[in-house]
Amino acid sequence: MFDMNNMSKMLEGMQENAAKLQEELESKTFSVKTGGGMIELSLNGKGEVIDLDIDDSLLSDKASLEILLIGAINDANKMVLDNQKSSAMNMLGGMNPFGAK
């Protein structure tokens, strides 16, 4: 027989775990370097840029700066997304809701 109280407690537990996971993700920092360290970019676990350092030599080469910034942003965003997926899978006990390994 279906027990609504048990289901309610289970959902509350899942919500608490999700809130803890969100807090944990937001407290992490992900940093990448590109162009041999000419650009350093850091994002928090929400994907927000929290630090950016650009080597002065790139300031006179707009095309290279744009290419390296795009690469750094994409690499950092991938790190954040991979961490979010991994953390969510751990929370779900190894079940993979994303359909990929």
N, C-alpha and C positions, 0 to 999 in steps of 0.2 A: 504494500500500500504506500502511496505517496505521502510523505510527511512535509508539510509546508514549513513548519518551524525549523526542521533540519535544513531544508533548502534555503531558508532565509539566513540562517547562521552561516551556511556555506558561502552565500553571496556576500555577506558582510566581511567574511574573512578574505575573500578574493578582492574586494574593494580596498581593504586595508593593505593587502599585499601590493596591489597596483599603486596605491598612494606612496608606499615605501619605495617601490621600484622607481617611480617618477622622481622622488626626492633624491634617490641615489644617482640616477642618471644625470639630473641637473647639476649635481655637485662635481661631476667628472670634467676633466679638461682633456681635449684632444689637440695635439700640436703636429704640424707638418712643416717640413722645409722643402723648398724646391729651388731649382736653379743653382745647385751647389751651396745652398744656404743663403742665397741672395734674398729670398723671401721666406719669412717665418710667419705662420698663421696659427692662431689658437682659437678653438671653439669650445663652448660649454656643451653639456649633454643635451641641451635643447636645440643645438645647431646655431646658436648665436655667436657671432664673432666677438671675442673678448680681447684679442690682442693681434696686432699686425705690425711687422717690422720689415721695411723695404730698404735694401742696400742703396745708398746714395747713387751708385753708378748706374742704376736702372732708371733714374729720374729723367735722364736725357734720351732714353730709348723706349718710347711709348709702346711700340709694337711688342717688344720683348717683355715689358712690364705687364701688358695685358695678357699675353700667353701664359706667363708664369703665375699670375694671379688666378686666372681661370683654373689652371692645373692644381694650384694649392687649395682653392675653394672646393673643387670637385673631390680631391683626395680627402680633405678634412670631413666633408659631408658624408662620404662613404664610410669613414671610420665611425662617425656618430651613428649612422643607420645600422651598420653591422653590429655595433655594441647594443643598440636598442633591440634588434632582433634576437641577439644572443641572450640578453637579459630577460626578454619576454619568454623565450623558449625555456630558460631555466625556471622561471616562475611557473610555467605550465607543466613542469616535470618532464621535459624532454619531448612533449608532443610538438610537432612542427606545423603550426597553422599557416606558414608561409609557402608551403609546398616545395621548398627547395632545401638542399643541404648546405 
